[in-house]
Structure formats: C-alpha cells, structure tokens
C-alpha cells in the first residue's frame, strides 16, 4: 500500500500528444504507472504520442485490486490502444511483466492496429508450484507476501503493493492461458528484454513466447545488471534507447517524410 504523504503524481496515468506514431505502455501486476513513467517521458521527448494508463485496482490498495480481474485490466489497455489508433497512424505496444502479457493479448485481438511489441520481463507462465494451490487458496486467504521492489539500483520505487491479492493473481493466470494458446497469432516485430536475475518472473516465460510467436522479426536482449523492474534499474537507458530505435525501425517505412 502507498504510505501516507507519498507523492502520487507518478502513479497517475500519463498521456502525451506527439507525432503520428503512438506508443502504449502497460504496467505490471500490483504495480503502477510509476514503473514506466521515465520510459514514457523518454518516448514523449522523442516526439511520439504516448499513453500510459493505470490499470483498475492499481495505485490505491491491494484490496481494490482483489475485486478486479484480467478482463478489467485488458479493457483499460484496449481503450488506450483504440484511442491511440484514432490519433496516430501507427502504434507500438510495450509492457512490463503482466503488462507484457496484456500487450501480447492486444496484438492477438487487434493485430492490424499493433505495429510492433516491446516486452520487458513478460510473464505468461510460471514454474512456481505454489500456484497450483491458487484455485483453493484464493478462497481461504485474501493475500500473500508482496513481490514488489525487485530493483538492483538503490533509491528506486515502483509504487507497488506490499501484498499480493490472491483472487486477482488467480485471474492473471487465466490471462496467461489465453495468451499462450494464441501465441501463434503474433506476427508483429517483437523485441523482448529479459533480466538475467529476476526474482519475480522465472525463466520459463521468455522461451515460451519466443518459440510460440509467428513473428519473423523477434529478438531477445538479456539485461545483466537489472532485476525485474528493469525500467527503473541500471539497464533502463538501454531499454529506452533500444526501444526507441525499434519503434523508429518498425514504423519508418510507412511514415517516411511525415512530420514528427
């Protein structure tokens, strides 16, 4: 939970009206826009139109999150995608952790609107056997210990909950199943950043994604100095510059000669 007096500006949604190329950023489970705000501001500074919504149940209390589910989170990012598509000629979708899973689902359901995908430590599965107990455990206990703050760089705060709401976590696993089932529908260019040391998302998701998509243009970049919230960590500048180059590359052909 956010402590009393803590700054709230970074947990609020962020929007920037820039040029004809838009980027949608999706934050992760129990997190907030604070985890992606520097990335959003970097992209805005390069002239892109940017949307960084706050998912329902996030940025308030973990109890609020426990009465939401993946359809609520998905509808929020879907609205942002459709809004960007109205204002922009092309849109790239990016996401951190569960936000990466939501980004994949958007590409599966709105393929022509998504020009490319940038995923940072995305999650679509887990080898954690404790999750097998979730269908029952979610009915017996409201929450478990939180997984926030997995950042190697001192002094960073992703503004996430210190508890993990179990009903909401169970719902997230249902989203994973849908996304894994339809991975072959992904044909867009894909750039995946994976932290070598991640204490939240284990090593199973990245190979499942990369082997399951149909994208002829898919690349993985391993981050050696960062933990799970890499967008606030030592390798954040690499993510920012690399994703900017990726967005430029996958959108340049159509937008060559247009003002930025």
NORMO-V418948 format. One record per backbone hydrogen bond with DSSP energy under -1.0 kcal/mol. CO is the residue of the C=O (numbers start at 1). NH is the residue of the N-H. If there is no record, write none. Layout:
BEGIN
co->CO nh->NH
co->CO nh->NH
END
This chain:
BEGIN
co->3 nh->6
co->9 nh->12
co->14 nh->52
co->16 nh->50
co->20 nh->89
co->20 nh->90
co->21 nh->49
co->22 nh->92
co->23 nh->51
co->24 nh->94
co->26 nh->96
co->28 nh->31
co->30 nh->161
co->32 nh->35
co->33 nh->36
co->33 nh->37
co->36 nh->40
co->37 nh->41
co->38 nh->42
co->39 nh->43
co->40 nh->44
co->41 nh->45
co->43 nh->48
co->44 nh->47
co->47 nh->19
co->49 nh->23
co->50 nh->16
co->51 nh->25
co->52 nh->14
co->55 nh->58
co->61 nh->65
co->62 nh->66
co->64 nh->67
co->65 nh->68
co->69 nh->73
co->70 nh->74
co->71 nh->75
co->72 nh->76
co->73 nh->77
co->74 nh->78
co->75 nh->79
co->76 nh->80
co->77 nh->81
co->78 nh->82
co->79 nh->83
co->80 nh->84
co->81 nh->85
co->82 nh->86
co->83 nh->87
co->84 nh->88
co->90 nh->22
co->91 nh->115
co->92 nh->24
co->93 nh->118
co->94 nh->26
co->95 nh->120
co->96 nh->99
co->97 nh->100
co->97 nh->101
co->97 nh->123
co->98 nh->102
co->99 nh->103
co->100 nh->104
co->101 nh->105
co->102 nh->106
co->103 nh->107
co->104 nh->108
co->105 nh->109
co->106 nh->110
co->110 nh->113
co->111 nh->114
co->116 nh->93
co->117 nh->191
co->118 nh->95
co->119 nh->193
co->120 nh->97
co->128 nh->131
co->129 nh->132
co->130 nh->133
co->131 nh->134
co->133 nh->137
co->134 nh->138
co->136 nh->139
co->137 nh->140
co->137 nh->141
co->142 nh->166
co->144 nh->164
co->149 nh->151
co->150 nh->229
co->162 nh->146
co->164 nh->144
co->165 nh->169
co->166 nh->170
co->167 nh->171
co->168 nh->172
co->169 nh->173
co->170 nh->174
co->171 nh->175
co->172 nh->176
co->173 nh->177
co->174 nh->178
co->175 nh->179
co->176 nh->180
co->177 nh->181
co->178 nh->182
co->180 nh->183
co->182 nh->185
co->183 nh->186
co->186 nh->214
co->189 nh->117
co->190 nh->219
co->191 nh->119
co->192 nh->221
co->193 nh->121
co->194 nh->223
co->204 nh->208
co->205 nh->209
co->206 nh->210
co->207 nh->211
co->208 nh->212
co->209 nh->213
co->217 nh->190
co->219 nh->192
co->221 nh->194
co->223 nh->196
co->228 nh->230
co->229 nh->232
co->230 nh->233
co->233 nh->236
co->235 nh->239
co->236 nh->240
co->237 nh->241
co->238 nh->242
co->239 nh->243
co->240 nh->244
co->241 nh->245
co->242 nh->246
co->243 nh->247
co->244 nh->248
co->245 nh->249
co->246 nh->250
co->247 nh->251
co->248 nh->252
co->251 nh->255
co->252 nh->256
co->255 nh->258
END
